[in-house]
Amino acid sequence: MENHYAPALAHDPGTLGMMPEPSSQAPRPAVASTAVGTTAKAKWTAAATFAVLLLAGAALPRWLASPLLLSLLTQAVISAILATSVGFLVRQNGLVSFGQAAFYGLAGYVVALSLARGIASAEWSILAAIVIPTVLACVLGALFLRLVGVAFSMLTLAVAQGFHEVFLRWRELANGEDGMKVNLPDALFGIRTEIFQRPESMFVICWAALMVVLLGLWLLTRSNFGTLTLAIRENEERVRFIGYATNLPRVMVYAVSAAIAALSGVLFAVYNGFMTPETLHWSLSGEILIMAIIGGTRQVWGPALGAVVFFFLKGSIGDVTEHWPAIIGTLLIVVVVLLPGGISGLPGLIKARLEGARK
């Protein structure tokens, strides 16, 4: 079948669902060049923003004298990377996962078990900790992504809880509910291990990882692949009808999401030096999803913002009252009702209101 839609997908990164009708006329050169120029400008803007944020994060530890605050910020950034993985899955596949903690906790346990059993060096253990959850996501994605809605969410929940029960009940494997220590060597990738466990230095490492993830996902979502997955999300049957494969792109999105979650799990394991089965529990997956909703999934950076807001709200409110979940729940309802695009959608909403008032 002749594919009439390839030019539309190639030149319109903003296409979300309904494709334009087939046309025998080739795209006009002026339109194509404008699209390319806009994309190039957007990439330069993104690169500049990335550089500024990276430098700002690197300089932040010099301004903050509190090790406790820096430690909290480091944990918040690790959570932001994890929330970004969920937000990417929701944005590109339109699917809600209640099992993202499985990839997060599994990555940390792979590092801990590999070092405890002397299976591989620390560097290879960290690499395996990212590869194994990614491969697992490919296998699960091939099986689960044929389902949609609640069925997919429940299957991811069941898998995550399965891993949680294994590491909780099998004491000979990972010491059960008591958890296990991550026995790191004196150096990682030629860098002293203590650098990775000090908040002032680990914050910079985690912040740089978050910026790289956000920039990479932004470029991916602006690519032809990103446009295709959005089209599949909106109308999979029509995309399949015009000649595109739909299962493989969805599996690839799930695998990328798992790899990002695994990266955050590795950072958590290296920084804290300890793993417990709670890192695999469904409640963590629920918190991650709340972070993504509060921040908003329409922007790649929205879930990361939501994670930071959630993390510090939980900490500050938890110091005042034990009923902090009720307050967080109320905030979630307010965001869903008043800000469907999350906190990250607030600037666009304000801009639209101002433009409407001028008219």
N, C-alpha and C positions, 0 to 999 in steps of 0.2 A: 504494500500500500504506500502510495506517495504521501510523505509527511508534509502537510501544508502548514504545520504549526511550528516548525523548527525556527523560522525567523522570528516569530512572536516571542518564543521562549528565549531566544538568544539576545533580543534587543529590548525586552521589557522586563527588568528584574522585579518590577512591582506587581506583575500578574499574580493574582491570588487564586482565582477559581475559574470562572467562565471564560473560555478562550474566544478569541475573535473568530468570526466565520471565515472559512477558507476563501482565499482570493487568488485569482490567477495573476494579479499584478504584483510585481516584485516590490519590496519596500523601497521607498525613495531614499537616495543617498543622503539627502539632507537630514532626514529623520534618524538614520543610522549613525551619522557622524555626531549628531547632537547627543544621542544616547551614550555613545562612547565617551564624549567629552565630559558629560555629567558624571559618569562613573569614575573617570580618572580624577576629576576634581574631588569627588566624594572620598576616593581612596587617599588622596593627599591630605584632606581634612582629617580623616580617621587616623592616619599615621601621625599627624601633628598632635592630635588630641592624645593619642597613645603615648607619645614621647613626653608630653607635659605631665600626664598623670603618673607615668613611670618615675619621672624625676621627683614629682611631689611626694610620692610614696617613699622613695629612697631617702628623702630629706626629713620625713616625718619623725623618725626616731630621734633626730637631733633636737627637735622641738619639745618632745614629750620626755619628761624626766621620770615618769612613773613606770616601773617595770610591770606592775599589775595591769595598768591600762594598755600597755603595749602587748601584754600576753592576751588580754581580752580581744584586742584588735586582730591579733594573729589568728585566734580561734574564729573570729567573725569572718575573716577573709577566707579561711578554709571552708567555712560553711557557705560562703558566697560562691566559691567554685562549685560546690556540690549542688547548690540551688540553680546555678547556671545550667548544669547538665539537665535538670528537670525542665527548666524553662525552654531549653532548646528542643527537647522532645515534644513538649506541648505545642510549641510554635510551628515546628516543621511537620510533625506527624498528626497533631491534633489528638494525641493520646495522653492519658493521665496514668502515671505509674505509681503504684503504692509499694514498689519493691526496689527503689533506687538505692536504698541502704545496703542491699545485698552486694552490689558492686563496690560500694564504699568500704564496708566492713571486710569483705573478702580480700580486697587489695591489702589492707593493713595486716590481716592474718597471714597472707602469703609471705609478706616480708618477715613477720615474726616467726612463723614456722620454719621458713627456709634457713634463717639464721640460727634458730635454736637447734635444728637437726643437722646443721652444717651441709645443707644441700648445695648451696651456691654462695658466691661472694655477695656482699651487700649490694654492689652495683647491679649484678645480674638478678638478684632477688627483687630489686625495685623495678627493673624492666619487666620481669615476669609478673609482678603484681599489677602492672598496667595491661599487659598483653592477655593474661588469663581471663580477667573479667570481660575484656573486649571480645575475645573469642566466644566466651559463654553467651554474651549478648547476641552475637551472630547466630548461634544455634537456637537460643530461645526466641529470637526475633523471627527466624524462619518458621517457627512453630506457632508463636503467639500472634504475630502481626496480621494473620488472616482474620483475626477477631477484632472487634471494635467495641468501644464503650466500656460498660461495666465488666464484661467478660475478660477483656485484656487486663483491666485494673486488678481484678480478683486473682488472675493467674500470676501476675507479678507479685502480688501480696503473698500468695501461697509459696512461691519460690523463695522469697526473702525470709519468710518465717521458717521454711525448711532449713535454710542455712543457719538461722538463729538457733533452732533446736539442736542441730548437729554440734555446733560449737558450745552450746550450753550444757548438753547432756553427756557428750563424749569427753570425759575428763582426761583420758589418756592422750587425746589429740591436742587439746589446747587449754587444759586445766579448768575447764568448765566455767562456772559463773565467777570464779576467782580471777579469771583473766590471765594473761601471760605478758611477760616483759619482752620488749623488743631489744635484743642484745646487739646493739650496733657496734661496729669496730671503731678504732680510733680516728679513721678518716673515711669520708665518702667522696668519691670522684675527685680525690686529691685535696679535699677540703676537710679540715678538722671537724669531727662530729659535733663538738661543742658549739660550733657556729650555727648548726641546725637546731640547737636546743636552747639558744638564748633568744628571748623575745625581740630584742632590738635588731638582730640580724635575720631571724627567721621571718619576721614580719616583711622585710624587704624581699626575701625569697618568695614568700607566698603571694605578696602583692604583684611581683613581676610575673609569676605564674598566672595569676588572675588576668592581668592585662594581656598576656599572650593568648590566653584562651578566648577572651572577649574579642580581640582583634581577629583571631583566626575564625571564630564563628561569624563575625560580621562579614568578613570576606566570603565565607562559605555561603551565607544566606543571600549575598548579592550576586553569587555566581549562577550559571545556568542550572547547576544541580540544585541550588537552593530554590530557584524559581520552580523547577520541576516538582520538588517535594511539596511546595506550597500548593501547586495545582493538584497534585494527588490528594492532598489533605482536603481540598474543597470539592473535588469531583473526580474520584478515582476511576469510576466507570468510563467517563468521557476521555480521560487521559489514556486509559488502556485502549479505547476504541480507535484513537488516532495513531496508535502504533508505539506508544512508550511502554516499557516494562514498569510495573508499579511496585512489585514486591521487593526487589533488590534495593531501590532507593530508600524505602522505608526501613529495611534492615540496616542499611548503612547509617541512617540517622540514629537508630537505636544503639548501634555499636559506638558511634562517636560520643553519644550521651553517656554510655557506660565507661568509655575511656576517660572522660572528664571526671566522672564520679570516682573512678579508680585513682586518678591523680590526686584528688582531694583526700582519699583514704590513705595514700602513701604519705602525703604531707602530715596528716594527723598522726600516723604511726611514728614517723621520724621525730616529730616535734614532742609528742607526749611520751614516747618510749614505752607505751603500754596499750594493750588491746583487751577489750571486754566484749562479750556477746551483745551488749546493748548497742554497739555500733551496727548491728544487723537487724535491730528490732523495727517492727512496722511503725512504731511511734516516731522514730527518727524520719522515716519516709514521709509521714504525715506532716511533721514540722517543716521539712524541706518544701513540700507542696504549698504549705501556707506562706512560706517565704516568697515563693515564686508568684503566688496570687497577689500578695501585698505589693510586691515590686512591679508586677505586670510582665506578661510574656510577649507583648507585642514588640518590645525593644529587647535586643540581645542582652543589654546590661541591666534590664529591669529586675530579674530575679536576684542578681548580686546586691543591688540596692535594697531589695526587700529583706535579704538575709541579714545585712548589717542592721537595718531598722529593727527586725525581729529579735536579733541577738541582744541588742542593748536594751530594748524594751523589756524583754524577758528578765534580764539581769537586774535592771533598776526597779521594775515592778515587783519582782520576786523578793527583793529586800524589804519591801513594804508590807506585802500581803501574800499569803499562800494561795490566794484565789486568782493568781495572775493568768491562768488559762482562760477564765471568763472575760477578762479585760482584752486579751489578745483576740478571743473569739468575737467580741463586740467590734474591735477594730477591723477584723476580717469582713464582717457583715457591712460595715460602713464603706469599706473600700469597694466591695463587690457592687453595692447599690449605687454609690455616688461616683466611683471612679472605676468603671469597668476595665479600663486599660491599666489599672494599678497606679502606684505613685509615679512611675516613669512616664505615664500618659498625662500627668498633670500639666506640664508645659504646653503640650499640644492642645489640651482642653482650654487652657487660659487664652492661648493664641486664637483659637476658633471663636471664643466668646468675644474677644476684643474686636476681631474682624466683623463679627455679626453686629456688634454695637455700633461700629462705624457706618455700617450700611443702613 
